[in-house]
Amino acid sequence: MRSLIAPLLLISAKWTNALTFEIPSSPPAGGNKIDPTPVGVSIEFFAFPDYIEKLPLTNACLATLEDVLGAKPPIRIGGTTQDRALYDASLQSAVDYTVDSPDDAPDSLTFGDRFMELAGSYEGEVTIGLNRRLDDVENTIAAAKVVQSKVGNLYAIELGNEPNFFKSSDPIAHGEAWTAAADAASQVSWQTSVSEGLDNKQSFVQAGVFFDTESFTAENLAAKEEETGSTGYVRSFCHHFYPQSSSNANLSRLIDHADIVDGVATFESQVAAAQQLNLDFIMGETNSATQGGGGISPTYGAGLWILDYIMQSTMKGIQQLFFHQGTIGNCQYCWWQDSVNAPFYGAYTAALALSGASQITQLDAGDSRYAGYAIYDGDGHPTRVLLYNSDYYASGTRSSINITLTGIPSSSTVSAKRLTADAATVVGQEGISIGGQAFGDGSCELEGEEDRETIAVENGRAEVGIRASEALLIYL
């Protein structure tokens, strides 16, 4: 039996501090529109067939997100091993490689038609990453032709992964230093070659795929695309983001709302560069910490980061976020393996908050640990409010915050679901719940009786309490 926070504790808790958030009656003019499926999944290239064929929870948890969003979440198949992979038309299996340990990722691999048949079996949008680092454009064109024929719901093809890490010793560099200018020239050249190979002049590529915010950026690449008349090949610009290093991770900082605001703000100019070309900016690969995640990554706290990070990103115009799922059995930030993991609760709550939403606005100033978001429907009416207390709680006395909401549409009561756990450090599912429910062992379905809290409203005003490391989703 899972340990859930008793409702009486929530009622009797002594709330300290106080904030007031006013809910605007309409979203801000010129605000960014929210994609219908903002929450996506990235799967490491070599591991993708096993995610589909050996992990039942892959389809189950994607279906759970679909139930909330009303459409299948998008997936991206790529990562470091996409730039180690070559297409082999004679290969009967989906993928072929050798590793010394099942915890390792292969240094080289081949894939066949079966790989793309598995990708094509997914009914939601699919982005496929192909090799550029090995400088075999004819092989990549051959692979792209199979992608085009087998993946009916193809969104885009990526040409290379995180090229900011390419070295002079990589085949693509021909012994020269790999710079942002060299990469931009390479990207537009490959876009032309692959497009001609596919006999496809339409936008087909997700460009960029960078993990850098200094020179390998959407602004610089977009300028090269415009200069060479190549923007017609591009469907979206893409970046990768991991806020922490697995070797130097800090959970308290990860969940800090002000730090999350600052982290997303670094991409504002790149979003603007994409929007100036009427193209989307996408976070094509992201998660809590690099290299499969650090000790912070399997925690409930990482789920809180996911929740606030998604809200902040969609508000700032990032259309979709793809959370990376790495080597099976050696992946601390994964949302599932043989069971649902703690971070998935944050993704699920974000999907609940944004389902059917058109816009979102921030109610707080972004400079503290306390967050508030108002979420609007297609008619511009506020329908939900998300409140988040990112004070870090691991043990001992748990602090709390009292928040007063004003501007609530005419109503005597509103209801709410609380995302909570015994501590931010919880790993697994013990003690975690959303609206009093938890995901079943070995399944991705919520179990237990739903607990919707009732909040009194008087003259458009209501007061709620939120403890450290909790979030509250209020239905107006």
C-alpha positions, 0 to 999 in steps of 0.5 A: 500500500502506498503511503499517501499524505493524509488529507487531514494533514493538509487541512491542519498544516500551519501555512506560513508566508503569504502571496497574492496572485491575480488571474487575468481575465484574458491572456496577454496580447501577442502571447505564444500559442501552445502546441496541442502536444507539447510533451514529447519523448526522445529515445536513444537511437540504438535502444529504440527497437528494444523500447518498442519490443521489450518494454511494454510501458513504452506504449502504455505510458505514451497512451496515458499521455495521449488520454490526457492530451487528446492526441498521441505525444510526438517522439524523436528517435536519435541521440549520440548513437544516431551519429554512429549508425549506418544504414544496411539495406541487407540487415534483417534485424532492426539494429545490429551492434556489440557492447561489452556490457548491457549498460553501454551504448555502442561505438558503432552500429548498423540498422535496417528497414525493420528499424524504420518499420517499427518507427512507422508503427507509431501513430503519432508524429515521429522525428528521425535522427540520421548520421552526418558525423561519418560524412557518408551522405549517400548512406544517409540519403539511402536511409532517408528514402527508407524513412520517407517510405516507412514512416507515415507520420514523419515530422522531420529528419535530423542530420547529425546530433549535437554537432557542436561536439564534432572534432577535427578527427571526425570524418565530417571535419576532414582534419579541420577545426569544427566551428559554428560556421563550418557546421552551418555550411555543412548543414545547408549543404546536406539539406540540399543533397538529401532533399535532391536525393529524396526528390523533395523540395518541401521542408523536411529537416529539423535543423540545428540539433545543438547543445550549445548557447554561444555560437552553435545557435538557431540565430546563426544557423538561420542567418546561413539558411537565409543567405543560401536560400535554404530555409525552404528545407527547414521545418523547425529549429531544434536545441538540446538542454540539460540544466545540470551535469551528472557529475555535479548535480544539485536537486535543490537548485534543479527544482528552484523556480527562479533557476528554471526561469533563468534557464529557459530565458537563455533560449528566448533569442533562438525562439525569436529567430525561428519565429521570424522565419515562421518556423517552430523552435523545439527542445528536441532532447532534454532532461535533468542531467547529462550522461543518463542523469545523475543522482538527482534524476530518478527523484520526485524532485526531478518531476517537479523540475519537469513540470515547471520547465514545461510550463515555462518553456511553452509560455516562452514559445518552445513548441514541444519538449522531448525528454530523453530516454537512454540506455535501458537498465542504465538510465536514471532520468528515464520515465519508465523501465520495468515500472513507472518512475518518479519523474513521470509524475511531473510530465503527467501533471504538465499534460493535465495542466496544458490539455486543450490549452491555447495560452499560458501566462505567469502570475509570479515575478519569476525571481523566487521559489514560488510560481503561479501560472494561469492557463487559458482555453481556445476562447481565451478564458482562464480554465486552470491555475498551476501553483508551485512551491519549489522550496526544497524539502528532504526531511525534518520540518516541512515549510509551507506557503499560503497563496491568495488567488483573486480574479477567479471567475464567478463560482462558489468553489473550485476543485484542485489536484495536488502533486505531492510526495513524502520528500523531493528526494523520493525515488520510485513511487512510494509516497508520490501521488497526483490527486490522491492517485499513483501509477500502478506497479507494472502499469501506467494507469492511475490507481486508487480513489481520486482526491479532488480538493474543494476550495471555497471562493468568495467574491472571486477570491480563494486561499490555498496552502502549498507545502515545500516541494508540492504543486497544486493544479486548480480547475476554475 
